[in-house]
């Protein structure tokens, strides 16, 4: 049964095909393009034919630009590279043009810390750079005007000393000053229009209290306010900024005269009465007066919430994908069908007996597959390509050490822009344990059929003979046949009881009826069938006053099974020791024989369901369920069970129960 928190293989495949923002994936030290969505192809001015090519071959105009060396460094170091406002010259429709981008090169590493992919996400910020350029030009123009005004003021002061002698010159200077003031007013008007009509969010804050002086509609939309905020200090215009970092940043810009560049900073704003999270790219640009002091601060901002959320969504999808792959022990791969080259994760290679750093390609996969399965799997792949469907297959593979393993595989084709299937994305899981369990179950059913058939055949033969002599005088033959029938029926009842107990345990329906009882007394009373025959000596040792709270009937069933096994597998050991003792917070009960012992490699499997071992080359009848049933009974009691053995010296089977205080 699949965990509800895990992603099905088909869902995992679809995750690999989509990304909600400009995204590309590279691999290899030479930076080969594995995938690029349409947004990234639009940035490059390319079509999907670049997928599969090396980065520098796909985008040759970037040859003399630093991007390839950045990617190679990320591949080598596994360290993420972030860049803001970075220029790139790209050929768009045959024309070289310069654009600006915020981008991230993120290394995707495997469990050994080796880079296997580079995730490239990008956001074009050319408009932001153009706005910044406009701001800088306006600031330079204003500074030039301020410098001119300062020069005129100095000239005015110089001529004022000779005012009476140069009256005509004073009139001329006044006229020039009026012209300068008119120019300043015109510049102020143009600046206000520039801010209000700018294609990006802009605002101007005056003075130390950051009074809102000029705003445009785009900044009001980000703030969630209307023009009533004009003339208010920013802290009153946007009271929700209290406790956030923006006011302190503005104060630092005002004091130092140094601009501040914010990248994807989180702002909590009140929009229509609801506090919402926004992520902003912005610039706080100080405007200096003639004394080189800050008189106002110009804000240029852009809301990048959607881009940030999209990137976080991609990160979340990648994290979920990796968690699902790790939790499910799934191997993933992508095959480039024309060449047979495969890009696989470490688990995929391990499923076929390869180390994570070894080369493993499509021909190697089919070579490892047992020959009888190759053609059928190829047919399933071709059918998936023909129907654009998902193929599913189970097949055995032979590792290079000769061992056989079973693989469950799912795959789905990918197509190029011409509709030709050029890649196959696949996932695999090692289901060897599942197949072995199925085989053990089949073997068990075969054994169960045989074990039930033997006493049934004997009972039927006895009844048939009794039927033939039913009219004869009662004799020893009648007694013998009745006794034989009784033993056969008892044998069948025992086998059926084992099957019913196993069924209840499989469905977790084994019910317990716990009571307080003395363990030593139980050992004294149990196994009466062994004591009556007097072929074996039952020796009880240990503490006679130990009590537990448990199902007395079920615990006796465990003890009887241990004793019967001692008689069955160690028939020449005439002494059987039953011991009770304290062991930490538990009471320990053990049954010891002095028979041939059990080989060490068998002991860990003794309590497995369906396990039937040949002890020292001898085989025995039975279903192999007795010890499994014992282990389930003890597990239900929150206890422990185990066995110890030395070849030639004997075996000890034991269990522990919590002390019934």
Helices and strands as residue ranges (DSSP letters): H 9-15, E 23-27, E 32-36, H 38-44, G 48-50, H 55-58, G 60-62, H 67-77, E 81-92, E 95-109, E 115-124, H 126-160, H 167-197, E 201-206, E 211-215, H 217-223, G 227-229, H 234-237, G 239-241, H 246-256, E 260-271, E 274-288, E 294-303, H 305-328, E 331-336, E 341-344, H 346-351, H 362-368, H 371-387, E 390-398, E 404-415, E 421-430, H 432-468, H 476-506, E 515-518, H 519-525, H 528-533, E 537-542, E 547-550, H 552-569, E 575-583, E 586-592, H 600-603, H 626-636, E 640-646, E 650-658
